[in-house]
């Protein structure tokens, strides 16, 4: 998003702002800033995205700390546990409770194993495990039009992004490019976790879907798609070599730089028709 576009958005009339008031969240807060355009200066009010800290506990073991937008926290917890390989998409979570800045989950899992996790920092996000890569064989095919259509809707559904310029958007769509669910978050990884969690709460079969996101497809992002069981992951942004290698090993399609009528397919081209 260009700076000019963001500036123009924030100077829209009150009609635009009222139209956006149905976003049910403390996603952002108004703040005053000095706008400098050429030789002109003026103080204006803009909406600034919020970022809050949340600690995730599984069976009373602290697993991770999120810095995320304060919305859809149950979806965040479920999606994270699936995307990081702690549980399978069909695993039942006994309970999720949210209190203040803590998210607590109770699930059937090897609790002592949680205490011995090794955290690896990569591309600004953390990988928790596993060394064994899943192989995805869903038999689902996608057309180039479906992929382009899905990526093209990232801007349409990203209403908080339009208002603040500060969120990433992730979409779960079917093989026709129809949006089944979407989430926005200040963090690209959290937007993926939330979208996956929301899809699973809606009983969506991820093996028949694609994961589409605004974020760069680093290896940690592709790892999330693999653990969740997606046959295809796509982004309007770039990817990295390690992500491509992971996608090829897992047998999923990776498409990047999806813009207008153009896209680069780095892995799984046989699933594109």
C-alpha positions in Angstrom: 0.0 0.0 0.0 1.4 3.3 -1.0 1.8 6.1 1.6 -0.4 8.3 -0.6 -3.2 5.8 -0.5 -2.9 5.5 3.3 -3.0 9.3 3.7 -6.0 9.6 1.4 -7.8 6.9 3.3 -7.3 8.7 6.6 -8.7 11.9 5.2 -11.9 10.4 4.1 -15.2 11.8 5.3 -17.1 10.8 8.4 -19.3 8.8 6.2 -16.4 6.4 5.5 -15.6 6.2 9.2 -19.2 5.4 10.1 -19.3 2.7 7.5 -16.2 1.1 9.1 -17.6 1.2 12.7 -19.0 -2.3 12.5 -15.5 -3.8 13.0 -16.0 -5.3 16.4 -12.7 -4.9 18.1 -10.2 -2.7 19.8 -8.1 -3.3 16.7 -6.9 0.3 16.5 -6.8 3.6 18.4 -7.0 7.2 17.1 -3.8 9.2 17.4 -2.7 12.6 16.4 0.3 13.0 14.0 1.9 15.7 11.9 1.4 15.2 8.2 4.0 16.8 6.0 3.2 17.0 2.3 5.8 19.0 0.4 5.9 22.4 2.1 2.6 21.9 3.8 2.2 20.7 7.4 -1.0 19.9 9.4 -2.0 17.9 12.4 -4.4 15.1 11.6 -6.0 12.2 13.4 -5.2 8.7 12.1 -6.1 5.2 13.3 -3.1 3.2 14.6 -3.1 -0.5 14.9 -2.8 -2.1 18.4 -0.3 -4.8 19.3 -0.9 -6.7 22.6 1.1 -9.4 24.4 -0.6 -12.7 25.1 0.9 -15.8 26.8 -0.2 -19.3 25.6 -0.4 -22.1 28.1 -1.0 -25.7 27.2 -1.8 -28.0 30.2 -0.4 -25.3 32.4 2.9 -25.2 30.4 3.9 -21.9 28.9 4.4 -22.6 25.2 4.8 -19.2 23.6 4.1 -15.5 23.8 2.2 -13.8 21.0 2.4 -10.1 20.1 -0.9 -9.9 18.3 -4.0 -7.9 17.6 -6.5 -8.3 20.5 -9.2 -10.2 18.6 -10.0 -13.9 17.8 -7.7 -15.3 20.5 -9.4 -18.7 20.5 -8.8 -19.0 16.8 -5.2 -17.9 17.3 -4.5 -20.6 19.9 -6.1 -23.4 17.9 -4.5 -22.3 14.7 -1.1 -22.0 16.3 -1.2 -25.4 17.8 -2.1 -27.0 14.5 0.2 -24.9 12.3 3.2 -25.6 14.6 2.6 -29.3 14.6 1.6 -29.7 18.3 -1.7 -31.3 17.3 -3.4 -32.5 14.1 -6.3 -30.5 12.5 -8.8 -33.1 13.8 -7.5 -33.1 17.4 -10.2 -32.1 19.9 -9.3 -29.3 22.4 -11.0 -29.9 25.7 -11.1 -26.3 26.7 -9.8 -22.8 25.9 -10.0 -20.0 28.4 -8.9 -16.4 28.0 -8.2 -14.3 31.0 -6.5 -10.9 30.9 -3.4 -11.5 28.8 -3.4 -15.4 29.1 -4.8 -18.0 26.8 -5.0 -21.4 28.4 -5.7 -24.7 26.6 -6.4 -28.2 27.9 -5.7 -31.0 25.3 -4.5 -34.6 25.3 -0.8 -34.2 24.6 2.5 -35.3 26.0 2.9 -32.5 28.6 6.6 -33.3 29.6 7.5 -33.0 25.9 6.2 -29.4 25.9 8.7 -28.5 28.5 11.6 -29.7 26.4 10.8 -27.8 23.2 13.6 -26.2 21.2 12.6 -22.8 19.8 14.4 -21.7 16.6 14.2 -18.1 15.4 13.8 -17.8 11.6 12.8 -14.8 9.5 11.3 -12.9 12.4 9.1 -15.8 13.6 9.8 -18.9 15.8 9.7 -22.5 14.7 9.0 -25.0 17.5 9.3 -28.4 15.9 9.3 -30.9 13.9 12.2 -32.3 12.0 10.0 -34.7 10.0 8.2 -33.1 7.2 4.6 -34.2 6.4 3.8 -35.2 2.8 0.6 -33.7 1.5 -1.4 -35.7 -1.1 -4.8 -34.2 -1.3 -5.7 -34.7 -4.9 -7.0 -31.1 -5.1 -6.3 -29.0 -8.2 -6.5 -25.2 -8.7 -6.8 -23.0 -11.7 -4.6 -20.0 -12.1 -7.8 -17.9 -12.2 -8.8 -19.3 -8.8 -5.4 -18.4 -7.3 -5.4 -14.9 -8.8 -9.0 -14.4 -7.7 -8.2 -15.4 -4.1 -5.2 -13.1 -3.8 -7.1 -10.3 -5.4 -9.6 -10.4 -2.5 -6.9 -9.8 0.1 -7.4 -6.1 -0.2 -11.1 -6.4 -0.3 -11.5 -8.2 3.0 -8.7 -6.3 4.7 -10.9 -3.6 6.1 -8.6 -2.9 9.1 -5.6 -2.6 6.7 -7.6 0.0 4.7 -8.1 1.9 7.8 -4.7 1.6 9.5 -2.2 0.3 6.9 -0.9 -1.9 9.8 -2.3 -5.5 9.3 -1.6 -8.6 7.4 -4.5 -10.6 6.0 -4.8 -14.4 5.5 -7.5 -16.2 3.7 -8.7 -19.8 3.5 -10.4 -20.4 0.2 -11.8 -23.4 -1.8 -10.4 -24.7 -5.1 -12.5 -22.1 -6.9 -10.9 -19.2 -5.1 -14.0 -18.5 -3.0 -13.2 -17.1 0.5 -14.3 -19.4 3.2 -12.8 -17.4 6.1 -10.2 -14.7 6.7 -8.4 -12.9 9.5 -6.3 -9.8 9.9 -3.6 -9.3 12.5 -0.7 -7.0 13.1 1.6 -10.1 12.6 1.8 -12.1 9.4 2.2 -15.4 11.3 -0.7 -14.6 13.7 -2.9 -13.8 10.7 -2.3 -17.3 9.4 -2.8 -19.0 12.7 -6.1 -17.1 13.2 -7.4 -18.0 9.7 -6.6 -21.6 10.2 -8.2 -21.7 13.6 -11.3 -20.0 12.4 -11.6 -22.5 9.5 -11.2 -25.5 11.8 -13.8 -24.1 14.2 -16.1 -24.0 11.1 -15.3 -27.7 10.4 -13.6 -26.8 7.1 -11.6 -29.6 5.4 -8.2 -27.8 4.8 -7.0 -30.6 2.5 -9.4 -29.2 -0.1 -8.4 -25.6 0.4 -5.7 -23.1 -0.2 -4.0 -20.7 2.2 -3.5 -17.2 0.8 -1.7 -14.4 2.6 -0.2 -11.0 2.3 2.9 -12.0 4.1 6.3 -13.1 2.7 6.4 -16.9 2.3 9.3 -17.7 4.6 9.9 -21.3 5.6 8.1 -20.8 8.9 5.0 -19.7 7.0 5.1 -22.6 4.6 5.7 -24.9 7.5 2.4 -23.7 9.0 0.6 -24.5 5.7 2.1 -28.0 5.6 1.3 -28.8 9.2 -2.3 -27.7 8.7 -2.6 -29.9 5.5 -3.1 -27.3 2.8 -2.2 -28.5 -0.7 -1.4 -24.9 -1.9 -0.1 -21.7 -0.3 0.1 -18.4 -2.2 1.1 -14.8 -1.5 1.2 -11.5 -3.3 4.7 -11.2 -1.8 8.0 -13.0 -2.2 9.3 -16.3 -1.0 12.7 -17.6 0.1 14.7 -20.6 -1.0 14.2 -22.7 2.1 10.4 -22.2 1.8 10.5 -23.5 -1.8 12.6 -26.5 -0.7 10.2 -27.3 2.1 7.2 -27.0 -0.2 8.8 -29.4 -2.7 9.6 -31.9 0.0 6.1 -31.8 1.3 4.5 -32.0 -2.1 2.5 -28.8 -2.0 2.1 -25.9 -4.4 3.8 -22.7 -3.6 2.9 -19.6 -5.7 4.4 -16.1 -5.0 4.2 -12.7 -6.6 0.6 -13.3 -7.5 -0.5 -10.0 -9.0 -3.1 -9.2 -11.6 -2.6 -11.8 -14.3 0.9 -12.9 -13.3 2.2 -15.4 -10.8 5.3 -17.5 -10.1 4.8 -21.2 -9.2 7.9 -22.5 -7.4 6.6 -25.9 -6.4 3.8 -28.3 -7.2 3.0 -26.9 -10.7 1.3 -30.2 -11.5 -1.6 -29.2 -9.2 -2.2 -26.0 -11.3 -4.6 -26.5 -14.2 
